[in-house]
Amino acid sequence: MRLKIAVLPGDGIGPEVVNAAVRALRTLAEIGGFEFQFREFPIGGAALAETGFPLPKATLDACLESDAVLLGAVGSPKFDDLPRD
């Protein structure tokens, strides 16, 4: 069995935590005899800096097409004063 997982590392400590989770999932897949296909996409402040949008359409589309989403922490005090539109 092969499951598609959209990996959204996020901001701050998010990438570190998500990387540890991906390593753990790879180990579980090895032990269990199945496979994960991980694809990484930006979200939150990282996406805002890269694309100008906190949730780019490509990220949303990838999440909808995946079997699961692994979402890291998002947000940072430096984004607190941004307009909410």
N, CA, C and O atoms as a CHARMM CRD file, in Angstrom:
* protein
*
  340
    1    1 MET  N      0.83700  -1.16400   0.00000 PROA 1      0.00000
    2    1 MET  CA     0.00000   0.00000   0.00000 PROA 1      0.00000
    3    1 MET  C      0.89500   1.24500   0.00000 PROA 1      0.00000
    4    1 MET  O      1.89600   1.30900   0.71300 PROA 1      0.00000
    5    2 ARG  N      0.50900   2.22800  -0.81600 PROA 2      0.00000
    6    2 ARG  CA     1.26700   3.47500  -0.88900 PROA 2      0.00000
    7    2 ARG  C      0.31400   4.63300  -0.60200 PROA 2      0.00000
    8    2 ARG  O     -0.69000   4.80800  -1.29300 PROA 2      0.00000
    9    3 LEU  N      0.63400   5.41500   0.41500 PROA 3      0.00000
   10    3 LEU  CA    -0.19300   6.55100   0.78900 PROA 3      0.00000
   11    3 LEU  C      0.52800   7.85300   0.47800 PROA 3      0.00000
   12    3 LEU  O      1.71900   7.99800   0.75200 PROA 3      0.00000
   13    4 LYS  N     -0.20900   8.80100  -0.10000 PROA 4      0.00000
   14    4 LYS  CA     0.35600  10.11400  -0.41000 PROA 4      0.00000
   15    4 LYS  C      0.14500  11.03800   0.78400 PROA 4      0.00000
   16    4 LYS  O     -0.97900  11.20400   1.25900 PROA 4      0.00000
   17    5 ILE  N      1.22600  11.63400   1.26300 PROA 5      0.00000
   18    5 ILE  CA     1.15200  12.55500   2.39200 PROA 5      0.00000
   19    5 ILE  C      1.70000  13.90600   1.97400 PROA 5      0.00000
   20    5 ILE  O      2.84700  14.01600   1.54000 PROA 5      0.00000
   21    6 ALA  N      0.87100  14.93400   2.10700 PROA 6      0.00000
   22    6 ALA  CA     1.32300  16.30500   1.88700 PROA 6      0.00000
   23    6 ALA  C      1.98100  16.77500   3.18100 PROA 6      0.00000
   24    6 ALA  O      1.36000  16.74800   4.24400 PROA 6      0.00000
   25    7 VAL  N      3.21100  17.19600   3.08900 PROA 7      0.00000
   26    7 VAL  CA     3.97900  17.63100   4.25900 PROA 7      0.00000
   27    7 VAL  C      4.06400  19.15300   4.22700 PROA 7      0.00000
   28    7 VAL  O      4.59200  19.73500   3.28000 PROA 7      0.00000
   29    8 LEU  N      3.53800  19.79000   5.27600 PROA 8      0.00000
   30    8 LEU  CA     3.53100  21.24000   5.39200 PROA 8      0.00000
   31    8 LEU  C      4.32200  21.61300   6.64300 PROA 8      0.00000
   32    8 LEU  O      3.75100  21.67500   7.73100 PROA 8      0.00000
   33    9 PRO  N      5.62400  21.86200   6.50900 PROA 9      0.00000
   34    9 PRO  CA     6.47300  22.10500   7.67500 PROA 9      0.00000
   35    9 PRO  C      6.08200  23.33100   8.49900 PROA 9      0.00000
   36    9 PRO  O      6.21900  23.32200   9.72200 PROA 9      0.00000
   37   10 GLY  N      5.60100  24.37600   7.84500 PROA 10     0.00000
   38   10 GLY  CA     5.19200  25.56500   8.58000 PROA 10     0.00000
   39   10 GLY  C      6.35500  26.45200   8.97600 PROA 10     0.00000
   40   10 GLY  O      7.34000  26.57000   8.24700 PROA 10     0.00000
   41   11 ASP  N      6.23000  27.07700  10.14600 PROA 11     0.00000
   42   11 ASP  CA     7.17500  28.09200  10.61000 PROA 11     0.00000
   43   11 ASP  C      7.76300  27.71600  11.97100 PROA 11     0.00000
   44   11 ASP  O      7.35300  26.74500  12.60700 PROA 11     0.00000
   45   12 GLY  N      8.72600  28.51500  12.38700 PROA 12     0.00000
   46   12 GLY  CA     9.29500  28.34800  13.72800 PROA 12     0.00000
   47   12 GLY  C      9.81900  26.94400  13.94100 PROA 12     0.00000
   48   12 GLY  O     10.67900  26.46500  13.20200 PROA 12     0.00000
   49   13 ILE  N      9.28900  26.29500  14.95800 PROA 13     0.00000
   50   13 ILE  CA     9.72600  24.93400  15.28200 PROA 13     0.00000
   51   13 ILE  C      9.06100  23.89000  14.38000 PROA 13     0.00000
   52   13 ILE  O      9.43800  22.71800  14.40700 PROA 13     0.00000
   53   14 GLY  N      8.08000  24.30800  13.58500 PROA 14     0.00000
   54   14 GLY  CA     7.34100  23.38400  12.72400 PROA 14     0.00000
   55   14 GLY  C      8.21100  22.47300  11.87700 PROA 14     0.00000
   56   14 GLY  O      8.02600  21.25600  11.91100 PROA 14     0.00000
   57   15 PRO  N      9.16900  23.02700  11.10600 PROA 15     0.00000
   58   15 PRO  CA     9.99500  22.15200  10.27000 PROA 15     0.00000
   59   15 PRO  C     10.76800  21.09600  11.06000 PROA 15     0.00000
   60   15 PRO  O     10.90500  19.95800  10.61100 PROA 15     0.00000
   61   16 GLU  N     11.26600  21.47000  12.22100 PROA 16     0.00000
   62   16 GLU  CA    12.02800  20.51300  13.03700 PROA 16     0.00000
   63   16 GLU  C     11.13400  19.36500  13.51200 PROA 16     0.00000
   64   16 GLU  O     11.52100  18.19800  13.45100 PROA 16     0.00000
   65   17 VAL  N      9.94700  19.70700  13.98000 PROA 17     0.00000
   66   17 VAL  CA     9.01200  18.69100  14.47100 PROA 17     0.00000
   67   17 VAL  C      8.51900  17.80900  13.32100 PROA 17     0.00000
   68   17 VAL  O      8.42900  16.59000  13.46200 PROA 17     0.00000
   69   18 VAL  N      8.20300  18.42700  12.19700 PROA 18     0.00000
   70   18 VAL  CA     7.71300  17.66700  11.04200 PROA 18     0.00000
   71   18 VAL  C      8.79300  16.72900  10.51200 PROA 18     0.00000
   72   18 VAL  O      8.49200  15.59400  10.14500 PROA 18     0.00000
   73   19 ASN  N     10.03500  17.17900  10.46500 PROA 19     0.00000
   74   19 ASN  CA    11.12400  16.29700  10.01500 PROA 19     0.00000
   75   19 ASN  C     11.24300  15.06900  10.90600 PROA 19     0.00000
   76   19 ASN  O     11.45700  13.96200  10.41100 PROA 19     0.00000
   77   20 ALA  N     11.10500  15.25400  12.21500 PROA 20     0.00000
   78   20 ALA  CA    11.15500  14.11500  13.13800 PROA 20     0.00000
   79   20 ALA  C      9.97300  13.17700  12.88800 PROA 20     0.00000
   80   20 ALA  O     10.12800  11.95600  12.92800 PROA 20     0.00000
   81   21 ALA  N      8.80800  13.74100  12.63500 PROA 21     0.00000
   82   21 ALA  CA     7.62800  12.91800  12.36200 PROA 21     0.00000
   83   21 ALA  C      7.78900  12.12300  11.06800 PROA 21     0.00000
   84   21 ALA  O      7.40700  10.95500  11.00700 PROA 21     0.00000
   85   22 VAL  N      8.34500  12.74200  10.04500 PROA 22     0.00000
   86   22 VAL  CA     8.57200  12.04500   8.77300 PROA 22     0.00000
   87   22 VAL  C      9.55200  10.89100   8.96800 PROA 22     0.00000
   88   22 VAL  O      9.35100   9.80600   8.42300 PROA 22     0.00000
   89   23 ARG  N     10.60800  11.12000   9.74200 PROA 23     0.00000
   90   23 ARG  CA    11.56300  10.03100  10.02300 PROA 23     0.00000
   91   23 ARG  C     10.86200   8.87400  10.72800 PROA 23     0.00000
   92   23 ARG  O     11.08900   7.71100  10.39600 PROA 23     0.00000
   93   24 ALA  N     10.01200   9.19300  11.69700 PROA 24     0.00000
   94   24 ALA  CA     9.28600   8.14900  12.42400 PROA 24     0.00000
   95   24 ALA  C      8.34000   7.39300  11.48900 PROA 24     0.00000
   96   24 ALA  O      8.24900   6.16700  11.55800 PROA 24     0.00000
   97   25 LEU  N      7.64700   8.10800  10.62900 PROA 25     0.00000
   98   25 LEU  CA     6.73200   7.45600   9.68200 PROA 25     0.00000
   99   25 LEU  C      7.47900   6.56800   8.69200 PROA 25     0.00000
  100   25 LEU  O      6.99300   5.49700   8.32700 PROA 25     0.00000
  101   26 ARG  N      8.65200   7.00700   8.26000 PROA 26     0.00000
  102   26 ARG  CA     9.45900   6.16200   7.35600 PROA 26     0.00000
  103   26 ARG  C      9.85300   4.85600   8.04900 PROA 26     0.00000
  104   26 ARG  O      9.82500   3.78800   7.43800 PROA 26     0.00000
  105   27 THR  N     10.21700   4.95000   9.31500 PROA 27     0.00000
  106   27 THR  CA    10.57700   3.75300  10.07900 PROA 27     0.00000
  107   27 THR  C      9.36900   2.82800  10.21700 PROA 27     0.00000
  108   27 THR  O      9.49200   1.61700  10.03200 PROA 27     0.00000
  109   28 LEU  N      8.21100   3.38900  10.53800 PROA 28     0.00000
  110   28 LEU  CA     6.99300   2.57700  10.65400 PROA 28     0.00000
  111   28 LEU  C      6.64400   1.89900   9.33400 PROA 28     0.00000
  112   28 LEU  O      6.23500   0.73800   9.31600 PROA 28     0.00000
  113   29 ALA  N      6.80600   2.61900   8.24000 PROA 29     0.00000
  114   29 ALA  CA     6.51400   2.04200   6.92600 PROA 29     0.00000
  115   29 ALA  C      7.44500   0.87900   6.62400 PROA 29     0.00000
  116   29 ALA  O      7.02600  -0.14400   6.08200 PROA 29     0.00000
  117   30 GLU  N      8.70900   1.04600   6.97700 PROA 30     0.00000
  118   30 GLU  CA     9.69300  -0.02400   6.76800 PROA 30     0.00000
  119   30 GLU  C      9.31100  -1.27300   7.55500 PROA 30     0.00000
  120   30 GLU  O      9.34200  -2.38600   7.03100 PROA 30     0.00000
  121   31 ILE  N      8.95600  -1.07400   8.80400 PROA 31     0.00000
  122   31 ILE  CA     8.58300  -2.19400   9.67100 PROA 31     0.00000
  123   31 ILE  C      7.28400  -2.84100   9.19600 PROA 31     0.00000
  124   31 ILE  O      7.15300  -4.06500   9.19600 PROA 31     0.00000
  125   32 GLY  N      6.32900  -2.00600   8.79100 PROA 32     0.00000
  126   32 GLY  CA     5.00600  -2.50800   8.41700 PROA 32     0.00000
  127   32 GLY  C      4.87000  -2.97900   6.98600 PROA 32     0.00000
  128   32 GLY  O      3.84800  -3.55900   6.62100 PROA 32     0.00000
  129   33 GLY  N      5.88400  -2.74000   6.16800 PROA 33     0.00000
  130   33 GLY  CA     5.84400  -3.20700   4.79400 PROA 33     0.00000
  131   33 GLY  C      4.94100  -2.40000   3.87400 PROA 33     0.00000
  132   33 GLY  O      4.40800  -2.92800   2.89800 PROA 33     0.00000
  133   34 PHE  N      4.77000  -1.12700   4.18400 PROA 34     0.00000
  134   34 PHE  CA     4.00700  -0.26400   3.28900 PROA 34     0.00000
  135   34 PHE  C      4.84200   0.96100   2.95600 PROA 34     0.00000
  136   34 PHE  O      5.98500   1.07400   3.39700 PROA 34     0.00000
  137   35 GLU  N      4.27700   1.87700   2.18000 PROA 35     0.00000
  138   35 GLU  CA     5.07900   2.99300   1.68000 PROA 35     0.00000
  139   35 GLU  C      4.31400   4.30800   1.78100 PROA 35     0.00000
  140   35 GLU  O      3.10800   4.36300   1.54100 PROA 35     0.00000
  141   36 PHE  N      5.03000   5.34900   2.13700 PROA 36     0.00000
  142   36 PHE  CA     4.49000   6.70500   2.11100 PROA 36     0.00000
  143   36 PHE  C      5.19400   7.48100   1.01000 PROA 36     0.00000
  144   36 PHE  O      6.40400   7.34900   0.82600 PROA 36     0.00000
  145   37 GLN  N      4.44900   8.27500   0.29100 PROA 37     0.00000
  146   37 GLN  CA     5.02400   9.20600  -0.67400 PROA 37     0.00000
  147   37 GLN  C      4.86200  10.59800  -0.06500 PROA 37     0.00000
  148   37 GLN  O      3.75400  11.13100  -0.00600 PROA 37     0.00000
  149   38 PHE  N      5.96700  11.18000   0.38600 PROA 38     0.00000
  150   38 PHE  CA     5.94800  12.49600   1.01200 PROA 38     0.00000
  151   38 PHE  C      6.22100  13.57200  -0.02800 PROA 38     0.00000
  152   38 PHE  O      7.16700  13.46900  -0.80800 PROA 38     0.00000
  153   39 ARG  N      5.37800  14.61200  -0.03400 PROA 39     0.00000
  154   39 ARG  CA     5.60300  15.77400  -0.89600 PROA 39     0.00000
  155   39 ARG  C      5.45100  17.01400  -0.02500 PROA 39     0.00000
  156   39 ARG  O      4.44700  17.16900   0.66900 PROA 39     0.00000
  157   40 GLU  N      6.43500  17.88500  -0.06100 PROA 40     0.00000
  158   40 GLU  CA     6.47200  19.05200   0.82200 PROA 40     0.00000
  159   40 GLU  C      5.95000  20.30200   0.11600 PROA 40     0.00000
  160   40 GLU  O      6.24500  20.55000  -1.05300 PROA 40     0.00000
  161   41 PHE  N      5.16200  21.08500   0.86800 PROA 41     0.00000
  162   41 PHE  CA     4.57300  22.31500   0.34700 PROA 41     0.00000
  163   41 PHE  C      4.63500  23.40000   1.41600 PROA 41     0.00000
  164   41 PHE  O      4.59800  23.09600   2.60800 PROA 41     0.00000
  165   42 PRO  N      4.72900  24.66200   1.00100 PROA 42     0.00000
  166   42 PRO  CA     4.80600  25.75600   1.97300 PROA 42     0.00000
  167   42 PRO  C      3.43200  26.13800   2.52000 PROA 42     0.00000
  168   42 PRO  O      2.41500  26.00400   1.84100 PROA 42     0.00000
  169   43 ILE  N      3.42900  26.61800   3.76500 PROA 43     0.00000
  170   43 ILE  CA     2.22300  27.13700   4.40900 PROA 43     0.00000
  171   43 ILE  C      2.65800  28.16300   5.45000 PROA 43     0.00000
  172   43 ILE  O      3.79800  28.14500   5.91400 PROA 43     0.00000
  173   44 GLY  N      1.75200  29.04400   5.80500 PROA 44     0.00000
  174   44 GLY  CA     2.02800  30.02800   6.85000 PROA 44     0.00000
  175   44 GLY  C      3.02000  31.08800   6.41000 PROA 44     0.00000
  176   44 GLY  O      3.03100  31.50800   5.25300 PROA 44     0.00000
  177   45 GLY  N      3.85200  31.51400   7.34900 PROA 45     0.00000
  178   45 GLY  CA     4.82400  32.56500   7.06900 PROA 45     0.00000
  179   45 GLY  C      5.82000  32.18200   5.99700 PROA 45     0.00000
  180   45 GLY  O      6.22800  33.02600   5.20000 PROA 45     0.00000
  181   46 ALA  N      6.21500  30.92600   5.96600 PROA 46     0.00000
  182   46 ALA  CA     7.15100  30.46600   4.93300 PROA 46     0.00000
  183   46 ALA  C      6.52400  30.62600   3.54900 PROA 46     0.00000
  184   46 ALA  O      7.19300  31.04800   2.60600 PROA 46     0.00000
  185   47 ALA  N      5.24600  30.28800   3.43100 PROA 47     0.00000
  186   47 ALA  CA     4.54600  30.44200   2.15300 PROA 47     0.00000
  187   47 ALA  C      4.33600  31.91300   1.82400 PROA 47     0.00000
  188   47 ALA  O      4.45600  32.32300   0.67000 PROA 47     0.00000
  189   48 LEU  N      4.02500  32.69800   2.83800 PROA 48     0.00000
  190   48 LEU  CA     3.82500  34.13000   2.63600 PROA 48     0.00000
  191   48 LEU  C      5.08800  34.77900   2.08900 PROA 48     0.00000
  192   48 LEU  O      5.02300  35.59300   1.16700 PROA 48     0.00000
  193   49 ALA  N      6.22000  34.42500   2.64600 PROA 49     0.00000
  194   49 ALA  CA     7.49900  34.96800   2.18100 PROA 49     0.00000
  195   49 ALA  C      7.82800  34.49300   0.76900 PROA 49     0.00000
  196   49 ALA  O      8.41000  35.23500  -0.02300 PROA 49     0.00000
  197   50 GLU  N      7.45600  33.26100   0.46100 PROA 50     0.00000
  198   50 GLU  CA     7.79700  32.65900  -0.83500 PROA 50     0.00000
  199   50 GLU  C      6.82900  33.06000  -1.95100 PROA 50     0.00000
  200   50 GLU  O      7.24900  33.31800  -3.07900 PROA 50     0.00000
  201   51 THR  N      5.52600  33.11100  -1.63100 PROA 51     0.00000
  202   51 THR  CA     4.51400  33.29800  -2.67400 PROA 51     0.00000
  203   51 THR  C      3.62900  34.52100  -2.49100 PROA 51     0.00000
  204   51 THR  O      2.93300  34.93100  -3.42000 PROA 51     0.00000
  205   52 GLY  N      3.65100  35.10900  -1.29000 PROA 52     0.00000
  206   52 GLY  CA     2.75500  36.23000  -1.00800 PROA 52     0.00000
  207   52 GLY  C      1.41700  35.79900  -0.43400 PROA 52     0.00000
  208   52 GLY  O      0.56900  36.64100  -0.14000 PROA 52     0.00000
  209   53 PHE  N      1.21700  34.47900  -0.26800 PROA 53     0.00000
  210   53 PHE  CA    -0.03100  33.94600   0.27300 PROA 53     0.00000
  211   53 PHE  C      0.28100  32.93900   1.38200 PROA 53     0.00000
  212   53 PHE  O      1.19100  32.12500   1.22000 PROA 53     0.00000
  213   54 PRO  N     -0.45300  32.97100   2.51200 PROA 54     0.00000
  214   54 PRO  CA    -0.18100  32.00800   3.58300 PROA 54     0.00000
  215   54 PRO  C     -0.60200  30.58000   3.24200 PROA 54     0.00000
  216   54 PRO  O     -0.05600  29.61800   3.78300 PROA 54     0.00000
  217   55 LEU  N     -1.58100  30.44900   2.33600 PROA 55     0.00000
  218   55 LEU  CA    -2.00900  29.12200   1.87000 PROA 55     0.00000
  219   55 LEU  C     -2.11000  29.16800   0.34800 PROA 55     0.00000
  220   55 LEU  O     -3.18400  29.41900  -0.19800 PROA 55     0.00000
  221   56 PRO  N     -0.99800  28.92800  -0.33100 PROA 56     0.00000
  222   56 PRO  CA    -1.01500  28.97200  -1.79800 PROA 56     0.00000
  223   56 PRO  C     -1.94900  27.90900  -2.38200 PROA 56     0.00000
  224   56 PRO  O     -2.15400  26.85000  -1.78700 PROA 56     0.00000
  225   57 LYS  N     -2.50400  28.20500  -3.54000 PROA 57     0.00000
  226   57 LYS  CA    -3.41600  27.27300  -4.20800 PROA 57     0.00000
  227   57 LYS  C     -2.75700  25.91500  -4.43500 PROA 57     0.00000
  228   57 LYS  O     -3.40300  24.87900  -4.27600 PROA 57     0.00000
  229   58 ALA  N     -1.48600  25.91200  -4.80200 PROA 58     0.00000
  230   58 ALA  CA    -0.78600  24.63800  -5.03500 PROA 58     0.00000
  231   58 ALA  C     -0.74000  23.79900  -3.76300 PROA 58     0.00000
  232   58 ALA  O     -0.85800  22.57600  -3.82200 PROA 58     0.00000
  233   59 THR  N     -0.56900  24.44700  -2.61800 PROA 59     0.00000
  234   59 THR  CA    -0.55000  23.73000  -1.34000 PROA 59     0.00000
  235   59 THR  C     -1.92300  23.15400  -1.04400 PROA 59     0.00000
  236   59 THR  O     -2.04300  21.98500  -0.68000 PROA 59     0.00000
  237   60 LEU  N     -2.95800  23.96700  -1.19800 PROA 60     0.00000
  238   60 LEU  CA    -4.32200  23.49600  -0.95100 PROA 60     0.00000
  239   60 LEU  C     -4.67800  22.34400  -1.88700 PROA 60     0.00000
  240   60 LEU  O     -5.22500  21.33300  -1.44500 PROA 60     0.00000
  241   61 ASP  N     -4.37600  22.48600  -3.16000 PROA 61     0.00000
  242   61 ASP  CA    -4.66300  21.41500  -4.12700 PROA 61     0.00000
  243   61 ASP  C     -3.94500  20.12000  -3.75800 PROA 61     0.00000
  244   61 ASP  O     -4.52900  19.03900  -3.83300 PROA 61     0.00000
  245   62 ALA  N     -2.68300  20.23100  -3.36100 PROA 62     0.00000
  246   62 ALA  CA    -1.91400  19.04200  -2.97600 PROA 62     0.00000
  247   62 ALA  C     -2.53400  18.36500  -1.75900 PROA 62     0.00000
  248   62 ALA  O     -2.59300  17.13700  -1.69200 PROA 62     0.00000
  249   63 CYS  N     -2.99400  19.15700  -0.80200 PROA 63     0.00000
  250   63 CYS  CA    -3.62600  18.58500   0.38800 PROA 63     0.00000
  251   63 CYS  C     -4.90000  17.83100   0.01800 PROA 63     0.00000
  252   63 CYS  O     -5.15500  16.73700   0.52200 PROA 63     0.00000
  253   64 LEU  N     -5.69300  18.42500  -0.86300 PROA 64     0.00000
  254   64 LEU  CA    -6.94500  17.78800  -1.27600 PROA 64     0.00000
  255   64 LEU  C     -6.71000  16.50300  -2.06400 PROA 64     0.00000
  256   64 LEU  O     -7.54800  15.60200  -2.04500 PROA 64     0.00000
  257   65 GLU  N     -5.58300  16.41500  -2.75200 PROA 65     0.00000
  258   65 GLU  CA    -5.25900  15.23200  -3.55600 PROA 65     0.00000
  259   65 GLU  C     -4.53300  14.14900  -2.75700 PROA 65     0.00000
  260   65 GLU  O     -4.33000  13.04300  -3.25800 PROA 65     0.00000
  261   66 SER  N     -4.14500  14.45400  -1.52900 PROA 66     0.00000
  262   66 SER  CA    -3.36900  13.51900  -0.71200 PROA 66     0.00000
  263   66 SER  C     -4.27400  12.65700   0.15000 PROA 66     0.00000
  264   66 SER  O     -5.44500  12.97100   0.36700 PROA 66     0.00000
  265   67 ASP  N     -3.69900  11.55900   0.63800 PROA 67     0.00000
  266   67 ASP  CA    -4.41900  10.70100   1.57700 PROA 67     0.00000
  267   67 ASP  C     -4.37300  11.26500   2.99200 PROA 67     0.00000
  268   67 ASP  O     -5.25700  10.99300   3.80500 PROA 67     0.00000
  269   68 ALA  N     -3.33800  12.05200   3.28200 PROA 68     0.00000
  270   68 ALA  CA    -3.17200  12.64400   4.60800 PROA 68     0.00000
  271   68 ALA  C     -2.33300  13.91000   4.48900 PROA 68     0.00000
  272   68 ALA  O     -1.62700  14.12400   3.50400 PROA 68     0.00000
  273   69 VAL  N     -2.43300  14.74300   5.52500 PROA 69     0.00000
  274   69 VAL  CA    -1.64700  15.97600   5.59700 PROA 69     0.00000
  275   69 VAL  C     -0.91000  15.98100   6.92600 PROA 69     0.00000
  276   69 VAL  O     -1.50500  15.74400   7.97700 PROA 69     0.00000
  277   70 LEU  N      0.38300  16.25100   6.87300 PROA 70     0.00000
  278   70 LEU  CA     1.20000  16.39400   8.07500 PROA 70     0.00000
  279   70 LEU  C      1.51700  17.88000   8.19700 PROA 70     0.00000
  280   70 LEU  O      2.31300  18.41700   7.42700 PROA 70     0.00000
  281   71 LEU  N      0.88700  18.54300   9.17500 PROA 71     0.00000
  282   71 LEU  CA     0.99000  19.99500   9.32400 PROA 71     0.00000
  283   71 LEU  C      1.81000  20.36200  10.54500 PROA 71     0.00000
  284   71 LEU  O      1.50400  19.94700  11.66200 PROA 71     0.00000
  285   72 GLY  N      2.85900  21.14700  10.32000 PROA 72     0.00000
  286   72 GLY  CA     3.67900  21.65100  11.41200 PROA 72     0.00000
  287   72 GLY  C      3.11200  22.95100  11.95300 PROA 72     0.00000
  288   72 GLY  O      2.08200  23.43600  11.48400 PROA 72     0.00000
  289   73 ALA  N      3.78400  23.50300  12.93300 PROA 73     0.00000
  290   73 ALA  CA     3.35700  24.76100  13.54400 PROA 73     0.00000
  291   73 ALA  C      3.42100  25.89500  12.52300 PROA 73     0.00000
  292   73 ALA  O      4.32000  25.94400  11.68400 PROA 73     0.00000
  293   74 VAL  N      2.45400  26.79800  12.61000 PROA 74     0.00000
  294   74 VAL  CA     2.46600  27.99100  11.76400 PROA 74     0.00000
  295   74 VAL  C      2.27600  29.21400  12.64700 PROA 74     0.00000
  296   74 VAL  O      1.68200  29.14600  13.72300 PROA 74     0.00000
  297   75 GLY  N      2.79500  30.33200  12.16200 PROA 75     0.00000
  298   75 GLY  CA     2.63200  31.58200  12.88200 PROA 75     0.00000
  299   75 GLY  C      3.91000  32.01600  13.55600 PROA 75     0.00000
  300   75 GLY  O      4.77900  31.21400  13.89700 PROA 75     0.00000
  301   76 SER  N      3.98600  33.31300  13.73300 PROA 76     0.00000
  302   76 SER  CA     5.14600  33.92500  14.36300 PROA 76     0.00000
  303   76 SER  C      4.72500  35.32600  14.77300 PROA 76     0.00000
  304   76 SER  O      3.89700  35.93900  14.10000 PROA 76     0.00000
  305   77 PRO  N      5.27300  35.84200  15.85600 PROA 77     0.00000
  306   77 PRO  CA     4.92800  37.20700  16.25900 PROA 77     0.00000
  307   77 PRO  C      5.15900  38.24000  15.15500 PROA 77     0.00000
  308   77 PRO  O      4.48800  39.27100  15.12800 PROA 77     0.00000
  309   78 LYS  N      6.08800  37.98000  14.25500 PROA 78     0.00000
  310   78 LYS  CA     6.35300  38.96500  13.20200 PROA 78     0.00000
  311   78 LYS  C      5.19100  39.08600  12.21800 PROA 78     0.00000
  312   78 LYS  O      5.14900  40.03200  11.43100 PROA 78     0.00000
  313   79 PHE  N      4.25200  38.14700  12.25100 PROA 79     0.00000
  314   79 PHE  CA     3.08800  38.20600  11.36500 PROA 79     0.00000
  315   79 PHE  C      1.82500  38.68900  12.08400 PROA 79     0.00000
  316   79 PHE  O      0.76300  38.76100  11.46600 PROA 79     0.00000
  317   80 ASP  N      1.91600  39.01700  13.36700 PROA 80     0.00000
  318   80 ASP  CA     0.73600  39.39600  14.14700 PROA 80     0.00000
  319   80 ASP  C      0.03900  40.65400  13.64200 PROA 80     0.00000
  320   80 ASP  O     -1.17700  40.77700  13.78800 PROA 80     0.00000
  321   81 ASP  N      0.76700  41.57900  13.05900 PROA 81     0.00000
  322   81 ASP  CA     0.18300  42.85400  12.64200 PROA 81     0.00000
  323   81 ASP  C     -0.21800  42.89800  11.17300 PROA 81     0.00000
  324   81 ASP  O     -0.56200  43.96500  10.66500 PROA 81     0.00000
  325   82 LEU  N     -0.18200  41.78000  10.49300 PROA 82     0.00000
  326   82 LEU  CA    -0.59400  41.74900   9.08900 PROA 82     0.00000
  327   82 LEU  C     -2.11200  41.88400   8.98600 PROA 82     0.00000
  328   82 LEU  O     -2.82800  41.42600   9.87600 PROA 82     0.00000
  329   83 PRO  N     -2.61200  42.50200   7.92200 PROA 83     0.00000
  330   83 PRO  CA    -4.06700  42.57300   7.73700 PROA 83     0.00000
  331   83 PRO  C     -4.66100  41.17300   7.58700 PROA 83     0.00000
  332   83 PRO  O     -4.00800  40.27100   7.06300 PROA 83     0.00000
  333   84 ARG  N     -5.87600  40.99800   8.04000 PROA 84     0.00000
  334   84 ARG  CA    -6.51000  39.67400   8.04200 PROA 84     0.00000
  335   84 ARG  C     -7.33600  39.39800   6.79500 PROA 84     0.00000
  336   84 ARG  O     -8.13200  38.45900   6.79000 PROA 84     0.00000
  337   85 ASP  N     -7.17400  40.16900   5.76100 PROA 85     0.00000
  338   85 ASP  CA    -7.97600  39.96000   4.55600 PROA 85     0.00000
  339   85 ASP  C     -7.41100  38.93400   3.68200 PROA 85     0.00000
  340   85 ASP  O     -7.97300  38.64500   2.62600 PROA 85     0.00000
